[in-house]
Amino acid sequence: MEAKAIQKNISMPARKLRRVINVVRGKSVIEAQKILKFMPYFAARMVEKNLNAAVANATEQSGMTAEQLKVSEIYADESRTLKRGKPRAQGRIYKRLRRSSHLTVKVSDNK
């Protein structure tokens, strides 16, 4: 049994999410939750929230508990990029890219 949760348009670059999700990929859900709780990155809060949503989906669909699940698949994809400007000296403007991303977490039973 597999359940997933998708969070779209997170206002954070996918690169910052990937340094967090690479740590929890393939771990049991309980272990992943403990790791994410003590990570100092803001991205860890986003991943933890999405992981809890995937566990809730699995519980609702098949009645499985968090102890029976593991993180089978987790990835962050790039989303839209907003183009913004930053004023510089002598009337120039520098381009700033406000990146965002999509986060997908899939949990499955521990087999």
N, C-alpha and C positions, 0 to 999 in steps of 0.2 A: 504494500500500500504506500502511495506517495501523495503528499500534499504540498502545495506551494503558496507563497505569498509574494506579491509584486508591489513595490512602491515606486511610483513614477515621479519624475521631475524634482528630485532632491537637489536643493541648491548647494551642491558640493561637487567638485570634480571627481570623476570616477577613479582617478589615480589615488586620491586620499581614501576612498572607500576600499580600494583593492589592498592597501597595506593592512587593513583590519580583517578583511574576509579571507585573506590567505592564511591567517593564523587559525581560524576556526573551521576551515574546510576539512570534511571527513571526520570530524570529532563527534562524540555523542552530544545530544542537545543539552544535557545537564552540565557537562564539562564546558561546552561553548558558552553557555549563559554565565558560568562562573568567570571565564576568561574575559568576556565582554564587560562584565560588571566592573572590573578593576582596570580596564584599559583607559589611559588618560586622554584618548582622542574623542572628539565630538562625533566622529563617524561611528564609533563603537555604540553610541546611543541609538543611531539610526538602524544599525545592523541588529542590535538587540531587540528593538521594537518590531522589526520585520520578522525576526526569528520567532518571537513570541506569537505573532500573528499566524505564522506557518504551523506552529504547534497547536494553536487553537483550531485551525482549519482541520488538522489531522484528527484532533480529538472529536470535533463535530462530525466529521465524515465517517470515521471508522471506530471511534471509541478508544483509540490508543492513548497511552499516557506518555509524558515527556521522557520517562525512563526507558521506554521501548524504542525511541526514535534516535536517528543520527542525521547530521547534516550531509545529505547525499550530493547536493549540487548547490553552489552559491556563486553568483557572478554579478558584476556591475558593468553596465553598458553606458556609453555616452548618450546624452539627451541633447536638447537644444542648447545653443550657445548664444547668449545675448551680447551684442556688440555695443560697447560703451566707450566714451572718450574721457581722457584725463587731460585737463588744461596744463600746458607747459609754457616755458618762457618764450617770449617774442611772438605770441599769437599762435603758436603751434598747438597741436593736440595729438596725444599718443593714444593708440587703440588699446582698450582693455577688454578682455574676453571674460564674461561671467559664465562659467561652465556649469552644467547640471548633469544629472545622471539618473538612470533607472537601476533599481536593485531587485534581484530575484533570488529567493531562498526556497529550496526544495528539501523537504525532510522525508525520510522513509524509514521503514522498520529496520531493526538492527541485524538483519540476516546477511 
